[in-house]
Amino acid sequence: MRKVKKKDTKSLILINNLHPSYKLPISHNNVRESVSKVMDGEYCRFSEIIVNFVNDSAIRKINLAYLDHNYYTDIITFPYSDKSKEIEGEIFISLDSVKKNGKFYGSGYKMELKRVIIHGCLHLAGYKDATIKQKELIRNKENYYLG
């Protein structure tokens, strides 16, 4: 008798650069690789993850409208599925904030962008960063996936 492999569900990673003037400093393939690496590494099945690159103005509007926070941030993650099922979610990344943070932390624009993409995926995988202990864990995971 032949073994029949269970057909894998098609996983979709959509990338939208909605920033009015910045081009991505990494390729769409690099973005997809980062997302896939985290999801595979955390044993998470996903059906669709959308990664949107925006400016500070757009992310502040999203932050205010959906989270009632009236400030800029580098990333906002919206999980659209319950973790017991295949993950679906959307990530919004401010290229303005990422670029500033890359300079501030000395990591550079590309590396900081990869870190933030990984960070968003870890949130979709269920990691939080509200407490010091959670922040330490998520930072260690980011460093692992960057390595």
mmCIF file of the C-alpha atoms, coordinates in Angstrom:
data_MODEL
# 
_entry.id   MODEL 
# 
loop_
_atom_site.group_PDB 
_atom_site.id 
_atom_site.type_symbol 
_atom_site.label_atom_id 
_atom_site.label_alt_id 
_atom_site.label_comp_id 
_atom_site.label_asym_id 
_atom_site.label_entity_id 
_atom_site.label_seq_id 
_atom_site.pdbx_PDB_ins_code 
_atom_site.Cartn_x 
_atom_site.Cartn_y 
_atom_site.Cartn_z 
_atom_site.occupancy 
_atom_site.B_iso_or_equiv 
_atom_site.pdbx_formal_charge 
_atom_site.auth_seq_id 
_atom_site.auth_comp_id 
_atom_site.auth_asym_id 
_atom_site.auth_atom_id 
_atom_site.pdbx_PDB_model_num 
ATOM 1   C CA . MET A 1 1   ? 0.000  0.000  0.000  1.00 0.00 ? 1   MET A CA 1 
ATOM 2   C CA . ARG A 1 2   ? 1.263  3.482  -0.918 1.00 0.00 ? 2   ARG A CA 1 
ATOM 3   C CA . LYS A 1 3   ? 1.578  6.129  1.741  1.00 0.00 ? 3   LYS A CA 1 
ATOM 4   C CA . VAL A 1 4   ? -0.480 9.168  0.931  1.00 0.00 ? 4   VAL A CA 1 
ATOM 5   C CA . LYS A 1 5   ? 0.979  12.441 2.080  1.00 0.00 ? 5   LYS A CA 1 
ATOM 6   C CA . LYS A 1 6   ? -1.407 14.898 3.608  1.00 0.00 ? 6   LYS A CA 1 
ATOM 7   C CA . LYS A 1 7   ? -1.592 17.812 1.234  1.00 0.00 ? 7   LYS A CA 1 
ATOM 8   C CA . ASP A 1 8   ? -0.153 20.956 2.804  1.00 0.00 ? 8   ASP A CA 1 
ATOM 9   C CA . THR A 1 9   ? -2.334 23.996 2.803  1.00 0.00 ? 9   THR A CA 1 
ATOM 10  C CA . LYS A 1 10  ? -1.009 26.768 0.625  1.00 0.00 ? 10  LYS A CA 1 
ATOM 11  C CA . SER A 1 11  ? 0.515  29.469 2.822  1.00 0.00 ? 11  SER A CA 1 
ATOM 12  C CA . LEU A 1 12  ? 0.308  32.975 1.464  1.00 0.00 ? 12  LEU A CA 1 
ATOM 13  C CA . ILE A 1 13  ? 2.551  35.885 2.405  1.00 0.00 ? 13  ILE A CA 1 
ATOM 14  C CA . LEU A 1 14  ? 1.377  39.163 0.907  1.00 0.00 ? 14  LEU A CA 1 
ATOM 15  C CA . ILE A 1 15  ? 3.679  42.181 0.924  1.00 0.00 ? 15  ILE A CA 1 
ATOM 16  C CA . ASN A 1 16  ? 2.469  45.739 0.392  1.00 0.00 ? 16  ASN A CA 1 
ATOM 17  C CA . ASN A 1 17  ? 4.798  48.710 0.370  1.00 0.00 ? 17  ASN A CA 1 
ATOM 18  C CA . LEU A 1 18  ? 2.361  51.528 1.051  1.00 0.00 ? 18  LEU A CA 1 
ATOM 19  C CA . HIS A 1 19  ? 5.041  54.034 2.049  1.00 0.00 ? 19  HIS A CA 1 
ATOM 20  C CA . PRO A 1 20  ? 4.742  57.108 -0.166 1.00 0.00 ? 20  PRO A CA 1 
ATOM 21  C CA . SER A 1 21  ? 8.486  57.509 -0.778 1.00 0.00 ? 21  SER A CA 1 
ATOM 22  C CA . TYR A 1 22  ? 10.652 54.728 0.721  1.00 0.00 ? 22  TYR A CA 1 
ATOM 23  C CA . LYS A 1 23  ? 11.538 51.592 -1.155 1.00 0.00 ? 23  LYS A CA 1 
ATOM 24  C CA . LEU A 1 24  ? 12.151 48.451 0.859  1.00 0.00 ? 24  LEU A CA 1 
ATOM 25  C CA . PRO A 1 25  ? 15.827 47.985 1.731  1.00 0.00 ? 25  PRO A CA 1 
ATOM 26  C CA . ILE A 1 26  ? 15.365 44.207 1.466  1.00 0.00 ? 26  ILE A CA 1 
ATOM 27  C CA . SER A 1 27  ? 13.724 42.116 -1.232 1.00 0.00 ? 27  SER A CA 1 
ATOM 28  C CA . HIS A 1 28  ? 10.232 40.656 -1.039 1.00 0.00 ? 28  HIS A CA 1 
ATOM 29  C CA . ASN A 1 29  ? 11.916 37.244 -0.980 1.00 0.00 ? 29  ASN A CA 1 
ATOM 30  C CA . ASN A 1 30  ? 13.857 38.290 2.157  1.00 0.00 ? 30  ASN A CA 1 
ATOM 31  C CA . VAL A 1 31  ? 10.589 39.324 3.786  1.00 0.00 ? 31  VAL A CA 1 
ATOM 32  C CA . ARG A 1 32  ? 8.964  35.985 2.871  1.00 0.00 ? 32  ARG A CA 1 
ATOM 33  C CA . GLU A 1 33  ? 12.010 34.060 4.101  1.00 0.00 ? 33  GLU A CA 1 
ATOM 34  C CA . SER A 1 34  ? 11.927 35.864 7.463  1.00 0.00 ? 34  SER A CA 1 
ATOM 35  C CA . VAL A 1 35  ? 8.205  35.182 7.913  1.00 0.00 ? 35  VAL A CA 1 
ATOM 36  C CA . SER A 1 36  ? 8.551  31.520 6.900  1.00 0.00 ? 36  SER A CA 1 
ATOM 37  C CA . LYS A 1 37  ? 11.619 30.988 9.096  1.00 0.00 ? 37  LYS A CA 1 
ATOM 38  C CA . VAL A 1 38  ? 9.776  32.155 12.211 1.00 0.00 ? 38  VAL A CA 1 
ATOM 39  C CA . MET A 1 39  ? 6.542  30.318 11.454 1.00 0.00 ? 39  MET A CA 1 
ATOM 40  C CA . ASP A 1 40  ? 8.418  27.089 10.689 1.00 0.00 ? 40  ASP A CA 1 
ATOM 41  C CA . GLY A 1 41  ? 10.696 27.522 13.710 1.00 0.00 ? 41  GLY A CA 1 
ATOM 42  C CA . GLU A 1 42  ? 7.736  28.032 16.021 1.00 0.00 ? 42  GLU A CA 1 
ATOM 43  C CA . TYR A 1 43  ? 5.832  25.119 14.416 1.00 0.00 ? 43  TYR A CA 1 
ATOM 44  C CA . CYS A 1 44  ? 3.021  27.426 13.349 1.00 0.00 ? 44  CYS A CA 1 
ATOM 45  C CA . ARG A 1 45  ? 0.859  26.699 10.342 1.00 0.00 ? 45  ARG A CA 1 
ATOM 46  C CA . PHE A 1 46  ? -0.452 29.768 8.631  1.00 0.00 ? 46  PHE A CA 1 
ATOM 47  C CA . SER A 1 47  ? -2.791 30.379 5.765  1.00 0.00 ? 47  SER A CA 1 
ATOM 48  C CA . GLU A 1 48  ? -2.209 34.082 5.191  1.00 0.00 ? 48  GLU A CA 1 
ATOM 49  C CA . ILE A 1 49  ? 0.062  36.752 6.600  1.00 0.00 ? 49  ILE A CA 1 
ATOM 50  C CA . ILE A 1 50  ? -0.028 40.267 5.186  1.00 0.00 ? 50  ILE A CA 1 
ATOM 51  C CA . VAL A 1 51  ? 2.956  42.539 5.768  1.00 0.00 ? 51  VAL A CA 1 
ATOM 52  C CA . ASN A 1 52  ? 2.263  46.225 5.122  1.00 0.00 ? 52  ASN A CA 1 
ATOM 53  C CA . PHE A 1 53  ? 5.025  48.815 5.064  1.00 0.00 ? 53  PHE A CA 1 
ATOM 54  C CA . VAL A 1 54  ? 3.726  52.300 5.858  1.00 0.00 ? 54  VAL A CA 1 
ATOM 55  C CA . ASN A 1 55  ? 4.949  55.689 7.100  1.00 0.00 ? 55  ASN A CA 1 
ATOM 56  C CA . ASP A 1 56  ? 4.746  57.171 10.613 1.00 0.00 ? 56  ASP A CA 1 
ATOM 57  C CA . SER A 1 57  ? 1.556  59.073 9.860  1.00 0.00 ? 57  SER A CA 1 
ATOM 58  C CA . ALA A 1 58  ? -0.289 55.936 8.750  1.00 0.00 ? 58  ALA A CA 1 
ATOM 59  C CA . ILE A 1 59  ? 0.863  53.811 11.685 1.00 0.00 ? 59  ILE A CA 1 
ATOM 60  C CA . ARG A 1 60  ? -0.132 56.518 14.159 1.00 0.00 ? 60  ARG A CA 1 
ATOM 61  C CA . LYS A 1 61  ? -3.634 56.594 12.639 1.00 0.00 ? 61  LYS A CA 1 
ATOM 62  C CA . ILE A 1 62  ? -3.886 52.792 12.891 1.00 0.00 ? 62  ILE A CA 1 
ATOM 63  C CA . ASN A 1 63  ? -2.576 52.890 16.456 1.00 0.00 ? 63  ASN A CA 1 
ATOM 64  C CA . LEU A 1 64  ? -5.182 55.488 17.441 1.00 0.00 ? 64  LEU A CA 1 
ATOM 65  C CA . ALA A 1 65  ? -8.104 53.923 15.581 1.00 0.00 ? 65  ALA A CA 1 
ATOM 66  C CA . TYR A 1 66  ? -7.610 50.312 16.704 1.00 0.00 ? 66  TYR A CA 1 
ATOM 67  C CA . LEU A 1 67  ? -5.598 50.463 19.929 1.00 0.00 ? 67  LEU A CA 1 
ATOM 68  C CA . ASP A 1 68  ? -6.525 53.928 21.246 1.00 0.00 ? 68  ASP A CA 1 
ATOM 69  C CA . HIS A 1 69  ? -2.808 54.876 21.402 1.00 0.00 ? 69  HIS A CA 1 
ATOM 70  C CA . ASN A 1 70  ? -2.017 58.332 20.071 1.00 0.00 ? 70  ASN A CA 1 
ATOM 71  C CA . TYR A 1 71  ? 1.651  57.846 19.222 1.00 0.00 ? 71  TYR A CA 1 
ATOM 72  C CA . TYR A 1 72  ? 4.041  56.494 16.615 1.00 0.00 ? 72  TYR A CA 1 
ATOM 73  C CA . THR A 1 73  ? 5.377  52.968 16.832 1.00 0.00 ? 73  THR A CA 1 
ATOM 74  C CA . ASP A 1 74  ? 7.483  50.768 14.588 1.00 0.00 ? 74  ASP A CA 1 
ATOM 75  C CA . ILE A 1 75  ? 5.051  47.848 14.348 1.00 0.00 ? 75  ILE A CA 1 
ATOM 76  C CA . ILE A 1 76  ? 1.459  46.844 14.988 1.00 0.00 ? 76  ILE A CA 1 
ATOM 77  C CA . THR A 1 77  ? 0.352  43.237 14.626 1.00 0.00 ? 77  THR A CA 1 
ATOM 78  C CA . PHE A 1 78  ? -3.224 42.058 14.201 1.00 0.00 ? 78  PHE A CA 1 
ATOM 79  C CA . PRO A 1 79  ? -3.866 38.334 14.619 1.00 0.00 ? 79  PRO A CA 1 
ATOM 80  C CA . TYR A 1 80  ? -7.081 37.430 12.786 1.00 0.00 ? 80  TYR A CA 1 
ATOM 81  C CA . SER A 1 81  ? -7.371 33.808 13.835 1.00 0.00 ? 81  SER A CA 1 
ATOM 82  C CA . ASP A 1 82  ? -7.468 31.883 17.018 1.00 0.00 ? 82  ASP A CA 1 
ATOM 83  C CA . LYS A 1 83  ? -4.124 30.156 17.679 1.00 0.00 ? 83  LYS A CA 1 
ATOM 84  C CA . SER A 1 84  ? -5.667 26.667 17.594 1.00 0.00 ? 84  SER A CA 1 
ATOM 85  C CA . LYS A 1 85  ? -6.223 27.075 13.847 1.00 0.00 ? 85  LYS A CA 1 
ATOM 86  C CA . GLU A 1 86  ? -3.959 28.132 11.036 1.00 0.00 ? 86  GLU A CA 1 
ATOM 87  C CA . ILE A 1 87  ? -2.620 31.570 11.696 1.00 0.00 ? 87  ILE A CA 1 
ATOM 88  C CA . GLU A 1 88  ? -3.952 34.516 9.751  1.00 0.00 ? 88  GLU A CA 1 
ATOM 89  C CA . GLY A 1 89  ? -2.785 38.005 10.512 1.00 0.00 ? 89  GLY A CA 1 
ATOM 90  C CA . GLU A 1 90  ? -1.636 41.373 9.363  1.00 0.00 ? 90  GLU A CA 1 
ATOM 91  C CA . ILE A 1 91  ? 1.476  43.307 10.270 1.00 0.00 ? 91  ILE A CA 1 
ATOM 92  C CA . PHE A 1 92  ? 1.935  47.055 9.811  1.00 0.00 ? 92  PHE A CA 1 
ATOM 93  C CA . ILE A 1 93  ? 5.507  48.349 9.914  1.00 0.00 ? 93  ILE A CA 1 
ATOM 94  C CA . SER A 1 94  ? 6.498  52.009 9.840  1.00 0.00 ? 94  SER A CA 1 
ATOM 95  C CA . LEU A 1 95  ? 9.573  52.299 7.648  1.00 0.00 ? 95  LEU A CA 1 
ATOM 96  C CA . ASP A 1 96  ? 10.158 55.790 9.104  1.00 0.00 ? 96  ASP A CA 1 
ATOM 97  C CA . SER A 1 97  ? 10.374 54.467 12.671 1.00 0.00 ? 97  SER A CA 1 
ATOM 98  C CA . VAL A 1 98  ? 12.425 51.439 11.643 1.00 0.00 ? 98  VAL A CA 1 
ATOM 99  C CA . LYS A 1 99  ? 14.945 53.659 9.869  1.00 0.00 ? 99  LYS A CA 1 
ATOM 100 C CA . LYS A 1 100 ? 15.230 55.961 12.926 1.00 0.00 ? 100 LYS A CA 1 
ATOM 101 C CA . ASN A 1 101 ? 15.563 52.994 15.293 1.00 0.00 ? 101 ASN A CA 1 
ATOM 102 C CA . GLY A 1 102 ? 18.238 51.407 13.106 1.00 0.00 ? 102 GLY A CA 1 
ATOM 103 C CA . LYS A 1 103 ? 20.299 54.586 13.463 1.00 0.00 ? 103 LYS A CA 1 
ATOM 104 C CA . PHE A 1 104 ? 19.560 54.986 17.174 1.00 0.00 ? 104 PHE A CA 1 
ATOM 105 C CA . TYR A 1 105 ? 20.472 51.386 18.073 1.00 0.00 ? 105 TYR A CA 1 
ATOM 106 C CA . GLY A 1 106 ? 23.353 51.206 15.593 1.00 0.00 ? 106 GLY A CA 1 
ATOM 107 C CA . SER A 1 107 ? 21.902 48.122 13.928 1.00 0.00 ? 107 SER A CA 1 
ATOM 108 C CA . GLY A 1 108 ? 21.240 49.729 10.549 1.00 0.00 ? 108 GLY A CA 1 
ATOM 109 C CA . TYR A 1 109 ? 18.049 50.006 8.540  1.00 0.00 ? 109 TYR A CA 1 
ATOM 110 C CA . LYS A 1 110 ? 18.069 46.522 6.954  1.00 0.00 ? 110 LYS A CA 1 
ATOM 111 C CA . MET A 1 111 ? 18.849 44.637 10.165 1.00 0.00 ? 111 MET A CA 1 
ATOM 112 C CA . GLU A 1 112 ? 16.295 46.623 12.155 1.00 0.00 ? 112 GLU A CA 1 
ATOM 113 C CA . LEU A 1 113 ? 13.671 45.927 9.506  1.00 0.00 ? 113 LEU A CA 1 
ATOM 114 C CA . LYS A 1 114 ? 14.364 42.193 9.660  1.00 0.00 ? 114 LYS A CA 1 
ATOM 115 C CA . ARG A 1 115 ? 14.144 42.322 13.472 1.00 0.00 ? 115 ARG A CA 1 
ATOM 116 C CA . VAL A 1 116 ? 10.772 44.066 13.344 1.00 0.00 ? 116 VAL A CA 1 
ATOM 117 C CA . ILE A 1 117 ? 9.386  41.592 10.783 1.00 0.00 ? 117 ILE A CA 1 
ATOM 118 C CA . ILE A 1 118 ? 10.488 38.735 13.045 1.00 0.00 ? 118 ILE A CA 1 
ATOM 119 C CA . HIS A 1 119 ? 8.974  40.518 16.049 1.00 0.00 ? 119 HIS A CA 1 
ATOM 120 C CA . GLY A 1 120 ? 5.597  40.771 14.313 1.00 0.00 ? 120 GLY A CA 1 
ATOM 121 C CA . CYS A 1 121 ? 5.677  37.094 13.372 1.00 0.00 ? 121 CYS A CA 1 
ATOM 122 C CA . LEU A 1 122 ? 6.477  36.145 16.961 1.00 0.00 ? 122 LEU A CA 1 
ATOM 123 C CA . HIS A 1 123 ? 3.398  38.080 18.057 1.00 0.00 ? 123 HIS A CA 1 
ATOM 124 C CA . LEU A 1 124 ? 1.329  36.130 15.520 1.00 0.00 ? 124 LEU A CA 1 
ATOM 125 C CA . ALA A 1 125 ? 2.845  32.933 16.950 1.00 0.00 ? 125 ALA A CA 1 
ATOM 126 C CA . GLY A 1 126 ? 1.512  33.926 20.378 1.00 0.00 ? 126 GLY A CA 1 
ATOM 127 C CA . TYR A 1 127 ? 4.411  35.708 22.059 1.00 0.00 ? 127 TYR A CA 1 
ATOM 128 C CA . LYS A 1 128 ? 3.698  38.822 24.123 1.00 0.00 ? 128 LYS A CA 1 
ATOM 129 C CA . ASP A 1 129 ? 5.957  41.650 25.259 1.00 0.00 ? 129 ASP A CA 1 
ATOM 130 C CA . ALA A 1 130 ? 4.004  43.324 28.058 1.00 0.00 ? 130 ALA A CA 1 
ATOM 131 C CA . THR A 1 131 ? 6.258  42.284 30.957 1.00 0.00 ? 131 THR A CA 1 
ATOM 132 C CA . ILE A 1 132 ? 10.022 42.408 31.408 1.00 0.00 ? 132 ILE A CA 1 
ATOM 133 C CA . LYS A 1 133 ? 10.192 38.597 31.269 1.00 0.00 ? 133 LYS A CA 1 
ATOM 134 C CA . GLN A 1 134 ? 8.119  38.499 28.050 1.00 0.00 ? 134 GLN A CA 1 
ATOM 135 C CA . LYS A 1 135 ? 10.259 41.243 26.501 1.00 0.00 ? 135 LYS A CA 1 
ATOM 136 C CA . GLU A 1 136 ? 13.408 39.295 27.317 1.00 0.00 ? 136 GLU A CA 1 
ATOM 137 C CA . LEU A 1 137 ? 12.002 36.108 25.770 1.00 0.00 ? 137 LEU A CA 1 
ATOM 138 C CA . ILE A 1 138 ? 10.821 37.813 22.574 1.00 0.00 ? 138 ILE A CA 1 
ATOM 139 C CA . ARG A 1 139 ? 14.177 39.638 22.218 1.00 0.00 ? 139 ARG A CA 1 
ATOM 140 C CA . ASN A 1 140 ? 16.034 36.323 22.601 1.00 0.00 ? 140 ASN A CA 1 
ATOM 141 C CA . LYS A 1 141 ? 13.775 34.780 19.945 1.00 0.00 ? 141 LYS A CA 1 
ATOM 142 C CA . GLU A 1 142 ? 14.411 37.755 17.606 1.00 0.00 ? 142 GLU A CA 1 
ATOM 143 C CA . ASN A 1 143 ? 18.169 37.315 18.038 1.00 0.00 ? 143 ASN A CA 1 
ATOM 144 C CA . TYR A 1 144 ? 17.859 33.583 17.379 1.00 0.00 ? 144 TYR A CA 1 
ATOM 145 C CA . TYR A 1 145 ? 15.999 34.121 14.099 1.00 0.00 ? 145 TYR A CA 1 
ATOM 146 C CA . LEU A 1 146 ? 18.366 36.901 13.043 1.00 0.00 ? 146 LEU A CA 1 
ATOM 147 C CA . GLY A 1 147 ? 21.354 34.561 13.602 1.00 0.00 ? 147 GLY A CA 1 
# 
